[in-house]
Amino acid sequence: MSGPSRITLAMTGASGAQYGLRLLDCLIQEDREVHFLISKAAQLVIATETDVTLPAKPQAMQTFLSEYTGAAPGQIRCYGKEDWMAPVASGSGAPGAMVVVPCSTGTLSAIASGACNNLIERAADVALKERRQLILVPREAPYSSIHLENMLKLSNLGAVIVPASPGFYHQPQTIDDLVDFVVARILNLLNIPQDMLPRWGEHHQGVDD
C-alpha cells in the first residue's frame, strides 16, 4: 500500500465542503483509516452547500459517515472538538498525515500561531512538531497579506499549501470534475492512487507520434 494507512481529515468553515466530502469518500475507497474532525462552522457550510446534514454528536456522525461512504466498521473515527484523549492529539498516536480541507483563514491563522484551542488546531500542531505531512487547502478570495504571511510561515515549517484552485487543462464538464481536480492533487501529494486526473504528460501525444 502506497501512502499513509491512517490519515487525519479535518473540515473547517470555508466554502468548499464538497472537497472534504469527496476526499473522505476517496480515502475510504482506498482502504485508509480516517480520523475525522469538523468544526461547527464547517457543519453549517456543509448544510448550505450540499444535501448532507451531519449529526452533531461524534458517535452519530461516525455512524452516518460510515453509511454514507460505505466504510468498514472502525474505518472512520470521529472526535469532538475538545476530545483531548483522541489519538490525533498526541505524537505517539496521531496518523502519519493530516489534511485540512477546506481550511478557513481563521484555522490557518490558529495553526500558524500554535493556538491549539481545539482538537483540529492541536492535531495540526502535532503534525508540525512531529514533522509529519500536513496539507492545508484554503478557499478564500482575495487573500490578504495576513493570509499570505500565515501561508508562508506554515510552508516554511513544512506544511503544504494547496489552494482550492482547479485547473482546466483536463476540460472539465461538470462541477464534480472541478472538485475531483483538487482532490486528485491532494491524493497525489499523499501518494495514494487515484484515477480521477491523469498526471501531466501521461496521455501526451508527441509531435513524432
C-alpha positions in Angstrom: 0.0 0.0 0.0 1.5 3.3 -1.0 0.9 6.4 1.1 -0.2 6.6 4.7 -2.6 4.0 6.0 -4.1 6.3 8.7 -5.0 9.9 7.9 -6.5 12.8 9.9 -9.1 14.7 7.8 -10.4 18.0 9.2 -13.0 20.2 7.7 -13.4 23.8 8.7 -15.7 26.7 7.9 -14.5 27.9 4.5 -16.6 27.3 1.3 -15.8 24.1 -0.4 -17.4 21.4 1.6 -17.5 19.2 -1.5 -13.8 18.9 -1.5 -13.7 17.4 2.0 -16.6 15.0 1.5 -15.1 13.8 -1.8 -11.7 13.3 -0.3 -13.3 11.3 2.6 -15.0 9.1 0.1 -11.8 8.5 -1.9 -9.8 7.7 1.2 -12.4 5.1 2.3 -12.4 3.5 -1.2 -8.6 3.2 -0.9 -9.0 1.4 2.4 -7.5 4.1 4.6 -8.4 4.6 8.2 -9.7 8.2 8.6 -9.7 10.2 11.8 -12.4 12.8 11.1 -12.6 16.2 12.7 -15.0 19.0 11.9 -15.7 22.5 13.2 -19.2 23.8 13.9 -18.8 26.3 11.1 -18.0 23.5 8.7 -21.2 21.7 9.6 -23.1 24.8 8.7 -21.2 25.1 5.4 -22.0 21.5 4.5 -25.7 22.0 5.2 -25.6 25.1 3.0 -23.5 23.8 0.1 -24.7 20.2 -0.1 -27.7 18.0 0.6 -25.8 16.4 3.5 -26.7 17.2 7.1 -24.3 15.8 9.6 -25.4 14.8 13.1 -23.9 16.9 15.9 -22.6 14.1 18.2 -19.4 12.4 17.2 -20.7 8.8 17.5 -23.8 9.6 15.5 -21.7 11.4 12.9 -19.4 8.4 12.7 -22.3 6.1 12.0 -23.7 8.4 9.4 -20.4 8.9 7.6 -19.7 5.2 7.6 -23.1 4.5 5.9 -22.6 7.5 3.6 -19.2 6.3 2.3 -19.7 2.5 2.7 -16.8 2.4 5.2 -16.0 -0.8 7.1 -16.6 -0.8 10.9 -14.0 1.3 12.6 -12.6 2.7 9.3 -13.9 6.2 10.2 -13.4 7.7 13.7 -15.0 10.9 14.6 -14.0 13.1 17.6 -15.4 16.2 19.3 -13.6 19.5 19.3 -12.3 19.0 22.9 -11.7 15.3 22.9 -8.1 15.7 24.1 -7.7 11.9 24.6 -8.1 11.3 20.9 -5.1 9.7 19.2 -4.7 12.8 16.9 -3.9 14.9 20.0 -0.6 13.1 20.6 2.5 12.5 18.6 2.6 8.9 19.8 -0.9 8.1 18.4 -1.6 10.5 15.5 -1.8 9.3 11.9 1.1 9.9 9.6 -0.6 12.6 7.6 -3.3 15.3 8.1 -5.4 17.2 5.6 -7.5 20.3 6.4 -9.9 20.7 3.6 -11.4 23.2 3.3 -9.2 25.3 5.6 -10.6 28.5 6.8 -8.3 31.5 7.1 -9.2 31.5 10.8 -7.9 27.9 11.2 -4.9 28.8 9.0 -4.1 31.7 11.5 -4.6 29.5 14.5 -2.3 26.7 13.2 0.4 29.3 12.2 0.3 30.7 15.8 0.2 27.3 17.5 -3.0 28.2 19.3 -4.3 24.7 20.0 -7.7 25.9 21.2 -9.5 22.9 19.8 -8.7 19.4 18.5 -8.3 20.4 14.9 -5.7 23.0 15.8 -3.9 20.6 18.2 -3.8 17.8 15.6 -2.2 20.2 13.1 0.2 21.3 15.8 1.2 17.7 16.4 1.7 17.1 12.6 4.1 20.1 12.5 6.1 19.2 15.6 6.4 15.6 14.6 7.4 16.6 11.1 4.5 14.7 9.6 2.7 15.6 6.4 0.3 18.5 6.8 -1.7 19.6 3.8 -3.9 22.8 4.1 -6.5 23.6 1.4 -7.6 27.3 1.8 -10.5 28.6 -0.2 -10.7 32.4 0.0 -10.6 35.3 -2.4 -8.8 37.6 -2.4 -6.1 36.7 0.1 -5.0 39.5 2.5 -1.3 40.0 3.4 -2.1 38.3 6.8 -3.4 35.2 5.0 -0.3 35.1 2.7 2.1 35.6 5.6 0.4 32.8 7.5 0.7 30.5 4.5 4.4 31.4 4.0 5.1 30.7 7.7 3.4 27.4 7.6 5.1 26.5 4.3 8.5 27.3 5.9 7.5 24.9 8.8 6.9 22.1 6.3 3.1 22.3 5.6 2.0 22.1 2.0 -0.5 24.8 0.9 -2.9 23.7 -1.8 -5.3 26.5 -2.7 -8.6 25.1 -3.9 -7.9 26.4 -7.5 -9.0 23.8 -10.0 -7.3 23.8 -13.4 -9.0 23.5 -16.8 -6.5 21.7 -19.0 -8.4 18.4 -18.4 -11.5 20.1 -20.0 -13.9 19.7 -17.1 -17.6 19.2 -18.0 -19.2 19.3 -14.6 -18.7 20.8 -11.1 -17.8 17.3 -10.0 -14.9 17.4 -12.4 -13.6 20.6 -10.8 -13.9 19.1 -7.3 -12.1 16.0 -8.5 -9.2 18.0 -9.8 -8.4 19.4 -6.4 -9.0 16.1 -4.6 -6.8 14.3 -7.1 -3.9 16.8 -6.4 -4.3 16.1 -2.6 -4.2 12.3 -3.2 -1.1 12.7 -5.4 0.6 14.5 -2.5 -0.4 11.7 -0.2 1.0 9.2 -2.7 -2.4 7.5 -2.7 -3.6 6.0 -6.0 -6.3 7.9 -7.9 -7.8 7.7 -11.4 -9.7 11.0 -11.5 -7.0 13.0 -13.1 -4.0 11.8 -15.2 -0.7 13.2 -14.2 0.7 15.8 -16.6 2.1 14.2 -19.7 0.6 10.7 -19.1 -1.5 10.9 -22.2 0.6 13.3 -24.2 1.0 12.7 -27.9 4.4 13.8 -29.1 5.0 15.6 -32.4 6.6 12.5 -33.8 3.8 10.1 -32.9 
